[in-house]
Amino acid sequence: MGAGRALSAASGLAVHFDAQIVLTRPAYVTEWAAVVSDRVINRMDKLSVMQAFRRIVERGSFARAAEDLGVSPALLSREVKLLEESLGSTLLTRTTRSMSLTDAGRLYYDEAITILDAVGQVESRIRDGAGAVRGHLRVNAPSSFGQMVIAPFLPRFLDTYPDLRLTLSLDDRVVDMVEGGFDVSIRIRTTMPDSALVARKIGTVGQQIFAAPAYLDRHKAPKDPDDIGQHTIVGFLLADHLTSWTLIGPSGTRTLDLDPLVRVGNSLVLRDLLIAGHGIGTLPDFVSKGPEARGDLVRVLPDWELNTPEIFAVTASRFGMDTKVAAFLDHLGAALKA
């Protein structure tokens, strides 16, 4: 006992009789341990801990639960201990022969079942729907591209996927697709600026110079790029090349500075003005193909063309496209090749 008293006086640790020394932690040590265990449990995978606790209760044994989960009983025991310390409650009462739930343990077990089953149902629904084209698809595209390229295949696309809802927004200005809630935005540009969005190239657009035969009958057809400045120009208001055409031809690259007399913000309106003989202008091939085939428009300086813009499918996610976006782009790709 004397030795015990000396130890107690020196360390502040409690001493029991019969020369059996039992060390108990001072209060500040206990508080520190509780903080540490709470931090540990907060860093653990809470769902995994719930799953382990559920398995322990349902199997009635740490050993059987550990075997099911492929871990050691000691690890499960440690996780439960940390869980109890983080909650400040005993969840299981254990003896060498039995184990039972406390009231707090029963509450935790019941709520864990609800949470785990709900998570499982969500995961199953996502997995089951991963290969299905359904839900709400929101698409943004330039107006003329939407009317000339997307609109023709939409009936077939919607017939193929009857469970799909579709919102198609046509706008020639660049929109904030995240703010607008769009799944995919189609953009036609020579280059895409750096951004947090993901841009996938899905095609190219030919861009040539056109005029109506009637206009060229009234005005001498240009023979050289420098002759363009002598003509009335109809320009696309939102184009990168509204006032500067960079032409690529047999003798290299030529840049023309222009001041279009008429400027419009829609390629289809521009097409109609050219067909009506109001001047010379550039058109993308998805707009010019029909009028050129019918003879309503003819190529001007056919050996020269502008830089070829590219068609980009822009999405906000870097983790790949979901099935409805992929299905839409498959149909769009087929339309571009037709």
FITOR-576821 format. One record per residue (C-alpha): residue in three letters; x, y, z; residue number from 1. Coordinates in nm, 2 decimals. Example, Ala and Ser with C-alpha at 12.3 -4.5 7.8 and 13.67 -1.06 7.14 Angstrom:
% FITOR-576821
+-----+--------+--------+--------+-----+
!   r !      X !      Y !      Z !   k !
+-----+--------+--------+--------+-----+
! ALA !   1.23 !  -0.45 !   0.78 !   1 !
! SER !   1.37 !  -0.11 !   0.71 !   2 !
+-----+--------+--------+--------+-----+
//
This chain:
% FITOR-576821
+-----+--------+--------+--------+-----+
!   r !      X !      Y !      Z !   k !
+-----+--------+--------+--------+-----+
! MET !   0.00 !   0.00 !   0.00 !   1 !
! GLY !   0.29 !   0.23 !   0.08 !   2 !
! ALA !   0.42 !   0.19 !  -0.27 !   3 !
! GLY !   0.07 !   0.25 !  -0.40 !   4 !
! ARG !   0.04 !   0.57 !  -0.21 !   5 !
! ALA !   0.38 !   0.70 !  -0.34 !   6 !
! LEU !   0.27 !   0.63 !  -0.70 !   7 !
! SER !  -0.05 !   0.81 !  -0.64 !   8 !
! ALA !   0.11 !   1.11 !  -0.50 !   9 !
! ALA !   0.36 !   1.13 !  -0.77 !  10 !
! SER !   0.13 !   1.08 !  -1.07 !  11 !
! GLY !  -0.22 !   1.18 !  -0.96 !  12 !
! LEU !  -0.34 !   0.83 !  -1.07 !  13 !
! ALA !  -0.59 !   0.63 !  -0.86 !  14 !
! VAL !  -0.47 !   0.33 !  -0.66 !  15 !
! HIS !  -0.68 !   0.03 !  -0.54 !  16 !
! PHE !  -0.61 !  -0.19 !  -0.25 !  17 !
! ASP !  -0.46 !  -0.54 !  -0.22 !  18 !
! ALA !  -0.15 !  -0.41 !  -0.40 !  19 !
! GLN !  -0.34 !  -0.42 !  -0.73 !  20 !
! ILE !  -0.26 !  -0.10 !  -0.91 !  21 !
! VAL !  -0.53 !   0.02 !  -1.15 !  22 !
! LEU !  -0.44 !   0.33 !  -1.35 !  23 !
! THR !  -0.73 !   0.56 !  -1.44 !  24 !
! ARG !  -0.70 !   0.85 !  -1.68 !  25 !
! PRO !  -0.73 !   1.20 !  -1.55 !  26 !
! ALA !  -1.03 !   1.40 !  -1.68 !  27 !
! TYR !  -0.84 !   1.59 !  -1.94 !  28 !
! VAL !  -0.71 !   1.26 !  -2.09 !  29 !
! THR !  -1.07 !   1.12 !  -2.11 !  30 !
! GLU !  -1.20 !   1.44 !  -2.28 !  31 !
! TRP !  -0.91 !   1.43 !  -2.53 !  32 !
! ALA !  -0.98 !   1.06 !  -2.61 !  33 !
! ALA !  -1.35 !   1.14 !  -2.68 !  34 !
! VAL !  -1.25 !   1.42 !  -2.92 !  35 !
! VAL !  -1.01 !   1.19 !  -3.10 !  36 !
! SER !  -1.26 !   0.91 !  -3.13 !  37 !
! ASP !  -1.52 !   1.15 !  -3.26 !  38 !
! ARG !  -1.28 !   1.28 !  -3.52 !  39 !
! VAL !  -1.20 !   0.92 !  -3.62 !  40 !
! ILE !  -1.56 !   0.82 !  -3.66 !  41 !
! ASN !  -1.64 !   1.13 !  -3.86 !  42 !
! ARG !  -1.36 !   1.04 !  -4.10 !  43 !
! MET !  -1.49 !   0.68 !  -4.13 !  44 !
! ASP !  -1.73 !   0.58 !  -4.40 !  45 !
! LYS !  -2.06 !   0.62 !  -4.20 !  46 !
! LEU !  -2.25 !   0.40 !  -4.44 !  47 !
! SER !  -2.00 !   0.12 !  -4.41 !  48 !
! VAL !  -2.02 !   0.15 !  -4.03 !  49 !
! MET !  -2.40 !   0.13 !  -4.05 !  50 !
! GLN !  -2.38 !  -0.17 !  -4.27 !  51 !
! ALA !  -2.13 !  -0.34 !  -4.03 !  52 !
! PHE !  -2.35 !  -0.26 !  -3.73 !  53 !
! ARG !  -2.65 !  -0.40 !  -3.91 !  54 !
! ARG !  -2.47 !  -0.72 !  -4.00 !  55 !
! ILE !  -2.35 !  -0.77 !  -3.64 !  56 !
! VAL !  -2.70 !  -0.73 !  -3.50 !  57 !
! GLU !  -2.87 !  -0.95 !  -3.77 !  58 !
! ARG !  -2.60 !  -1.23 !  -3.74 !  59 !
! GLY !  -2.59 !  -1.20 !  -3.36 !  60 !
! SER !  -2.22 !  -1.23 !  -3.35 !  61 !
! PHE !  -1.91 !  -1.03 !  -3.43 !  62 !
! ALA !  -1.73 !  -1.34 !  -3.56 !  63 !
! ARG !  -2.01 !  -1.43 !  -3.81 !  64 !
! ALA !  -2.06 !  -1.07 !  -3.92 !  65 !
! ALA !  -1.68 !  -1.03 !  -3.97 !  66 !
! GLU !  -1.68 !  -1.35 !  -4.18 !  67 !
! ASP !  -1.96 !  -1.22 !  -4.40 !  68 !
! LEU !  -1.79 !  -0.88 !  -4.45 !  69 !
! GLY !  -1.44 !  -1.03 !  -4.50 !  70 !
! VAL !  -1.28 !  -0.85 !  -4.21 !  71 !
! SER !  -1.15 !  -0.94 !  -3.87 !  72 !
! PRO !  -1.38 !  -0.95 !  -3.56 !  73 !
! ALA !  -1.12 !  -0.72 !  -3.39 !  74 !
! LEU !  -1.18 !  -0.45 !  -3.66 !  75 !
! LEU !  -1.56 !  -0.47 !  -3.62 !  76 !
! SER !  -1.52 !  -0.44 !  -3.24 !  77 !
! ARG !  -1.30 !  -0.14 !  -3.28 !  78 !
! GLU !  -1.55 !   0.03 !  -3.53 !  79 !
! VAL !  -1.84 !  -0.03 !  -3.29 !  80 !
! LYS !  -1.64 !   0.11 !  -3.00 !  81 !
! LEU !  -1.55 !   0.42 !  -3.20 !  82 !
! LEU !  -1.92 !   0.45 !  -3.31 !  83 !
! GLU !  -2.04 !   0.43 !  -2.95 !  84 !
! GLU !  -1.78 !   0.68 !  -2.83 !  85 !
! SER !  -1.88 !   0.93 !  -3.11 !  86 !
! LEU !  -2.24 !   0.90 !  -3.02 !  87 !
! GLY !  -2.18 !   0.90 !  -2.64 !  88 !
! SER !  -2.41 !   0.60 !  -2.60 !  89 !
! THR !  -2.37 !   0.23 !  -2.56 !  90 !
! LEU !  -2.53 !   0.05 !  -2.85 !  91 !
! LEU !  -2.46 !  -0.32 !  -2.76 !  92 !
! THR !  -2.42 !  -0.49 !  -2.43 !  93 !
! ARG !  -2.19 !  -0.78 !  -2.46 !  94 !
! THR !  -2.09 !  -1.07 !  -2.24 !  95 !
! THR !  -1.88 !  -1.38 !  -2.33 !  96 !
! ARG !  -2.20 !  -1.57 !  -2.42 !  97 !
! SER !  -2.45 !  -1.31 !  -2.54 !  98 !
! MET !  -2.51 !  -0.98 !  -2.70 !  99 !
! SER !  -2.81 !  -0.75 !  -2.69 ! 100 !
! LEU !  -2.92 !  -0.41 !  -2.81 ! 101 !
! THR !  -2.96 !  -0.12 !  -2.57 ! 102 !
! ASP !  -3.25 !   0.13 !  -2.64 ! 103 !
! ALA !  -3.00 !   0.35 !  -2.82 ! 104 !
! GLY !  -2.87 !   0.06 !  -3.01 ! 105 !
! ARG !  -3.23 !  -0.04 !  -3.12 ! 106 !
! LEU !  -3.29 !   0.32 !  -3.24 ! 107 !
! TYR !  -2.96 !   0.33 !  -3.43 ! 108 !
! TYR !  -3.03 !  -0.02 !  -3.58 ! 109 !
! ASP !  -3.39 !   0.08 !  -3.70 ! 110 !
! GLU !  -3.27 !   0.41 !  -3.85 ! 111 !
! ALA !  -2.97 !   0.24 !  -4.01 ! 112 !
! ILE !  -3.20 !  -0.01 !  -4.19 ! 113 !
! THR !  -3.41 !   0.28 !  -4.32 ! 114 !
! ILE !  -3.11 !   0.47 !  -4.45 ! 115 !
! LEU !  -2.93 !   0.17 !  -4.60 ! 116 !
! ASP !  -3.24 !   0.04 !  -4.77 ! 117 !
! ALA !  -3.31 !   0.39 !  -4.92 ! 118 !
! VAL !  -2.95 !   0.41 !  -5.05 ! 119 !
! GLY !  -2.98 !   0.06 !  -5.20 ! 120 !
! GLN !  -3.30 !   0.15 !  -5.38 ! 121 !
! VAL !  -3.15 !   0.47 !  -5.52 ! 122 !
! GLU !  -2.85 !   0.28 !  -5.64 ! 123 !
! SER !  -3.07 !   0.01 !  -5.80 ! 124 !
! ARG !  -3.28 !   0.26 !  -5.98 ! 125 !
! ILE !  -2.97 !   0.43 !  -6.12 ! 126 !
! ARG !  -2.82 !   0.10 !  -6.23 ! 127 !
! ASP !  -3.14 !  -0.02 !  -6.38 ! 128 !
! GLY !  -3.18 !   0.31 !  -6.57 ! 129 !
! ALA !  -2.82 !   0.35 !  -6.67 ! 130 !
! GLY !  -2.89 !   0.18 !  -7.00 ! 131 !
! ALA !  -3.23 !   0.33 !  -7.06 ! 132 !
! VAL !  -3.30 !   0.65 !  -7.24 ! 133 !
! ARG !  -3.56 !   0.83 !  -7.03 ! 134 !
! GLY !  -3.59 !   1.14 !  -6.82 ! 135 !
! HIS !  -3.58 !   1.51 !  -6.93 ! 136 !
! LEU !  -3.33 !   1.60 !  -7.20 ! 137 !
! ARG !  -3.25 !   1.97 !  -7.23 ! 138 !
! VAL !  -3.08 !   2.08 !  -7.55 ! 139 !
! ASN !  -2.96 !   2.42 !  -7.66 ! 140 !
! ALA !  -2.85 !   2.49 !  -8.02 ! 141 !
! PRO !  -2.81 !   2.77 !  -8.28 ! 142 !
! SER !  -3.14 !   2.87 !  -8.43 ! 143 !
! SER !  -3.07 !   2.78 !  -8.80 ! 144 !
! PHE !  -2.88 !   2.47 !  -8.71 ! 145 !
! GLY !  -3.17 !   2.35 !  -8.49 ! 146 !
! GLN !  -3.42 !   2.42 !  -8.77 ! 147 !
! MET !  -3.22 !   2.27 !  -9.06 ! 148 !
! VAL !  -3.03 !   1.98 !  -8.89 ! 149 !
! ILE !  -3.20 !   1.89 !  -8.56 ! 150 !
! ALA !  -3.57 !   1.94 !  -8.64 ! 151 !
! PRO !  -3.58 !   1.69 !  -8.92 ! 152 !
! PHE !  -3.47 !   1.39 !  -8.71 ! 153 !
! LEU !  -3.66 !   1.48 !  -8.39 ! 154 !
! PRO !  -3.98 !   1.29 !  -8.48 ! 155 !
! ARG !  -3.78 !   0.97 !  -8.54 ! 156 !
! PHE !  -3.57 !   1.04 !  -8.22 ! 157 !
! LEU !  -3.88 !   1.09 !  -8.01 ! 158 !
! ASP !  -4.05 !   0.78 !  -8.16 ! 159 !
! THR !  -3.75 !   0.57 !  -8.07 ! 160 !
! TYR !  -3.75 !   0.69 !  -7.71 ! 161 !
! PRO !  -4.11 !   0.74 !  -7.60 ! 162 !
! ASP !  -4.02 !   0.77 !  -7.23 ! 163 !
! LEU !  -3.80 !   1.08 !  -7.30 ! 164 !
! ARG !  -3.91 !   1.44 !  -7.24 ! 165 !
! LEU !  -3.74 !   1.70 !  -7.45 ! 166 !
! THR !  -3.68 !   2.07 !  -7.43 ! 167 !
! LEU !  -3.51 !   2.22 !  -7.73 ! 168 !
! SER !  -3.40 !   2.58 !  -7.70 ! 169 !
! LEU !  -3.28 !   2.76 !  -8.01 ! 170 !
! ASP !  -3.07 !   3.06 !  -7.96 ! 171 !
! ASP !  -2.79 !   3.21 !  -8.18 ! 172 !
! ARG !  -2.62 !   3.37 !  -7.88 ! 173 !
! VAL !  -2.40 !   3.17 !  -7.65 ! 174 !
! VAL !  -2.60 !   3.09 !  -7.34 ! 175 !
! ASP !  -2.49 !   2.99 !  -6.99 ! 176 !
! MET !  -2.58 !   2.62 !  -7.02 ! 177 !
! VAL !  -2.53 !   2.55 !  -6.65 ! 178 !
! GLU !  -2.75 !   2.84 !  -6.54 ! 179 !
! GLY !  -3.00 !   2.74 !  -6.81 ! 180 !
! GLY !  -3.00 !   2.38 !  -6.69 ! 181 !
! PHE !  -2.90 !   2.23 !  -7.03 ! 182 !
! ASP !  -2.77 !   1.88 !  -7.06 ! 183 !
! VAL !  -2.59 !   1.96 !  -7.39 ! 184 !
! SER !  -2.53 !   2.27 !  -7.60 ! 185 !
! ILE !  -2.44 !   2.26 !  -7.97 ! 186 !
! ARG !  -2.20 !   2.53 !  -8.06 ! 187 !
! ILE !  -2.04 !   2.62 !  -8.40 ! 188 !
! ARG !  -1.71 !   2.79 !  -8.37 ! 189 !
! THR !  -1.36 !   2.79 !  -8.52 ! 190 !
! THR !  -1.22 !   2.74 !  -8.17 ! 191 !
! MET !  -1.36 !   2.68 !  -7.83 ! 192 !
! PRO !  -1.24 !   2.90 !  -7.54 ! 193 !
! ASP !  -1.10 !   2.73 !  -7.23 ! 194 !
! SER !  -1.36 !   2.67 !  -6.97 ! 195 !
! ALA !  -1.48 !   2.43 !  -6.71 ! 196 !
! LEU !  -1.72 !   2.28 !  -6.97 ! 197 !
! VAL !  -1.64 !   1.97 !  -7.18 ! 198 !
! ALA !  -1.65 !   2.03 !  -7.56 ! 199 !
! ARG !  -1.65 !   1.73 !  -7.79 ! 200 !
! LYS !  -1.60 !   1.79 !  -8.16 ! 201 !
! ILE !  -1.88 !   1.61 !  -8.36 ! 202 !
! GLY !  -1.84 !   1.76 !  -8.70 ! 203 !
! THR !  -1.73 !   2.04 !  -8.93 ! 204 !
! VAL !  -1.92 !   2.30 !  -9.13 ! 205 !
! GLY !  -1.83 !   2.42 !  -9.47 ! 206 !
! GLN !  -1.86 !   2.80 !  -9.52 ! 207 !
! GLN !  -1.87 !   2.94 !  -9.87 ! 208 !
! ILE !  -1.97 !   3.26 ! -10.05 ! 209 !
! PHE !  -2.30 !   3.28 ! -10.23 ! 210 !
! ALA !  -2.52 !   3.51 ! -10.44 ! 211 !
! ALA !  -2.84 !   3.47 ! -10.64 ! 212 !
! PRO !  -2.80 !   3.42 ! -11.02 ! 213 !
! ALA !  -3.03 !   3.73 ! -11.06 ! 214 !
! TYR !  -2.78 !   3.94 ! -10.85 ! 215 !
! LEU !  -2.49 !   3.83 ! -11.05 ! 216 !
! ASP !  -2.67 !   3.90 ! -11.38 ! 217 !
! ARG !  -2.70 !   4.26 ! -11.26 ! 218 !
! HIS !  -2.35 !   4.29 ! -11.12 ! 219 !
! LYS !  -2.03 !   4.16 ! -11.26 ! 220 !
! ALA !  -1.94 !   3.84 ! -11.07 ! 221 !
! PRO !  -1.62 !   3.87 ! -10.86 ! 222 !
! LYS !  -1.32 !   3.70 ! -11.02 ! 223 !
! ASP !  -1.07 !   3.77 ! -10.74 ! 224 !
! PRO !  -1.12 !   3.82 ! -10.36 ! 225 !
! ASP !  -1.03 !   4.19 ! -10.40 ! 226 !
! ASP !  -1.34 !   4.23 ! -10.62 ! 227 !
! ILE !  -1.57 !   4.15 ! -10.32 ! 228 !
! GLY !  -1.54 !   4.50 ! -10.18 ! 229 !
! GLN !  -1.72 !   4.64 ! -10.49 ! 230 !
! HIS !  -2.03 !   4.45 ! -10.40 ! 231 !
! THR !  -2.32 !   4.47 ! -10.15 ! 232 !
! ILE !  -2.24 !   4.25 !  -9.86 ! 233 !
! VAL !  -2.51 !   4.08 !  -9.64 ! 234 !
! GLY !  -2.35 !   3.98 !  -9.31 ! 235 !
! PHE !  -2.44 !   3.75 !  -9.03 ! 236 !
! LEU !  -2.45 !   3.97 !  -8.72 ! 237 !
! LEU !  -2.32 !   3.71 !  -8.47 ! 238 !
! ALA !  -2.05 !   3.56 !  -8.69 ! 239 !
! ASP !  -1.68 !   3.59 !  -8.60 ! 240 !
! HIS !  -1.62 !   3.70 !  -8.96 ! 241 !
! LEU !  -1.89 !   3.98 !  -8.98 ! 242 !
! THR !  -1.64 !   4.25 !  -9.09 ! 243 !
! SER !  -1.34 !   4.04 !  -9.18 ! 244 !
! TRP !  -1.33 !   3.75 !  -9.42 ! 245 !
! THR !  -1.02 !   3.53 !  -9.42 ! 246 !
! LEU !  -1.04 !   3.33 !  -9.75 ! 247 !
! ILE !  -0.83 !   3.03 !  -9.83 ! 248 !
! GLY !  -0.77 !   2.96 ! -10.20 ! 249 !
! PRO !  -0.53 !   2.86 ! -10.47 ! 250 !
! SER !  -0.28 !   3.14 ! -10.40 ! 251 !
! GLY !  -0.29 !   3.11 ! -10.02 ! 252 !
! THR !  -0.48 !   3.31 !  -9.76 ! 253 !
! ARG !  -0.64 !   3.65 !  -9.82 ! 254 !
! THR !  -0.81 !   3.87 !  -9.56 ! 255 !
! LEU !  -1.08 !   4.12 !  -9.66 ! 256 !
! ASP !  -1.20 !   4.40 !  -9.44 ! 257 !
! LEU !  -1.57 !   4.46 !  -9.51 ! 258 !
! ASP !  -1.85 !   4.68 !  -9.40 ! 259 !
! PRO !  -2.18 !   4.49 !  -9.47 ! 260 !
! LEU !  -2.46 !   4.71 !  -9.58 ! 261 !
! VAL !  -2.71 !   4.47 !  -9.43 ! 262 !
! ARG !  -2.65 !   4.27 !  -9.11 ! 263 !
! VAL !  -2.89 !   4.01 !  -8.98 ! 264 !
! GLY !  -2.89 !   3.78 !  -8.68 ! 265 !
! ASN !  -3.02 !   3.47 !  -8.84 ! 266 !
! SER !  -2.87 !   3.25 !  -9.11 ! 267 !
! LEU !  -3.21 !   3.16 !  -9.26 ! 268 !
! VAL !  -3.30 !   3.53 !  -9.30 ! 269 !
! LEU !  -2.96 !   3.59 !  -9.46 ! 270 !
! ARG !  -3.02 !   3.30 !  -9.70 ! 271 !
! ASP !  -3.36 !   3.45 !  -9.80 ! 272 !
! LEU !  -3.21 !   3.79 !  -9.86 ! 273 !
! LEU !  -2.94 !   3.64 ! -10.08 ! 274 !
! ILE !  -3.20 !   3.44 ! -10.28 ! 275 !
! ALA !  -3.39 !   3.76 ! -10.33 ! 276 !
! GLY !  -3.08 !   3.92 ! -10.49 ! 277 !
! HIS !  -2.99 !   4.16 ! -10.22 ! 278 !
! GLY !  -2.61 !   4.10 ! -10.23 ! 279 !
! ILE !  -2.33 !   3.85 ! -10.16 ! 280 !
! GLY !  -2.28 !   3.67 !  -9.83 ! 281 !
! THR !  -2.15 !   3.36 !  -9.66 ! 282 !
! LEU !  -2.36 !   3.06 !  -9.56 ! 283 !
! PRO !  -2.29 !   2.74 !  -9.37 ! 284 !
! ASP !  -2.34 !   2.43 !  -9.58 ! 285 !
! PHE !  -2.64 !   2.31 !  -9.38 ! 286 !
! VAL !  -2.82 !   2.63 !  -9.49 ! 287 !
! SER !  -2.68 !   2.66 !  -9.84 ! 288 !
! LYS !  -2.72 !   2.30 !  -9.95 ! 289 !
! GLY !  -3.08 !   2.31 ! -10.05 ! 290 !
! PRO !  -3.08 !   2.65 ! -10.23 ! 291 !
! GLU !  -2.76 !   2.56 ! -10.42 ! 292 !
! ALA !  -2.91 !   2.23 ! -10.53 ! 293 !
! ARG !  -3.22 !   2.40 ! -10.66 ! 294 !
! GLY !  -3.02 !   2.67 ! -10.84 ! 295 !
! ASP !  -3.15 !   2.95 ! -10.62 ! 296 !
! LEU !  -2.80 !   3.03 ! -10.51 ! 297 !
! VAL !  -2.46 !   2.99 ! -10.68 ! 298 !
! ARG !  -2.11 !   2.98 ! -10.54 ! 299 !
! VAL !  -1.91 !   3.30 ! -10.57 ! 300 !
! LEU !  -1.53 !   3.25 ! -10.60 ! 301 !
! PRO !  -1.58 !   2.87 ! -10.59 ! 302 !
! ASP !  -1.21 !   2.81 ! -10.55 ! 303 !
! TRP !  -1.21 !   3.01 ! -10.22 ! 304 !
! GLU !  -1.37 !   2.94 !  -9.89 ! 305 !
! LEU !  -1.37 !   3.07 !  -9.53 ! 306 !
! ASN !  -1.21 !   2.89 !  -9.24 ! 307 !
! THR !  -1.40 !   2.57 !  -9.15 ! 308 !
! PRO !  -1.59 !   2.61 !  -8.82 ! 309 !
! GLU !  -1.63 !   2.30 !  -8.61 ! 310 !
! ILE !  -1.95 !   2.17 !  -8.44 ! 311 !
! PHE !  -1.90 !   2.10 !  -8.07 ! 312 !
! ALA !  -2.13 !   1.92 !  -7.83 ! 313 !
! VAL !  -2.07 !   2.10 !  -7.49 ! 314 !
! THR !  -2.16 !   1.93 !  -7.16 ! 315 !
! ALA !  -2.10 !   2.03 !  -6.80 ! 316 !
! SER !  -1.99 !   1.69 !  -6.68 ! 317 !
! ARG !  -1.64 !   1.55 !  -6.71 ! 318 !
! PHE !  -1.76 !   1.21 !  -6.61 ! 319 !
! GLY !  -1.90 !   1.12 !  -6.95 ! 320 !
! MET !  -2.24 !   1.16 !  -7.11 ! 321 !
! ASP !  -2.55 !   1.00 !  -6.98 ! 322 !
! THR !  -2.76 !   0.78 !  -7.21 ! 323 !
! LYS !  -3.01 !   1.04 !  -7.32 ! 324 !
! VAL !  -2.73 !   1.28 !  -7.43 ! 325 !
! ALA !  -2.54 !   1.00 !  -7.60 ! 326 !
! ALA !  -2.86 !   0.89 !  -7.78 ! 327 !
! PHE !  -2.93 !   1.24 !  -7.90 ! 328 !
! LEU !  -2.57 !   1.29 !  -8.03 ! 329 !
! ASP !  -2.59 !   0.95 !  -8.21 ! 330 !
! HIS !  -2.89 !   1.08 !  -8.40 ! 331 !
! LEU !  -2.73 !   1.41 !  -8.46 ! 332 !
! GLY !  -2.41 !   1.25 !  -8.59 ! 333 !
! ALA !  -2.62 !   1.04 !  -8.84 ! 334 !
! ALA !  -2.80 !   1.36 !  -8.96 ! 335 !
! LEU !  -2.46 !   1.53 !  -9.02 ! 336 !
! LYS !  -2.34 !   1.24 !  -9.23 ! 337 !
! ALA !  -2.66 !   1.23 !  -9.44 ! 338 !
+-----+--------+--------+--------+-----+
//
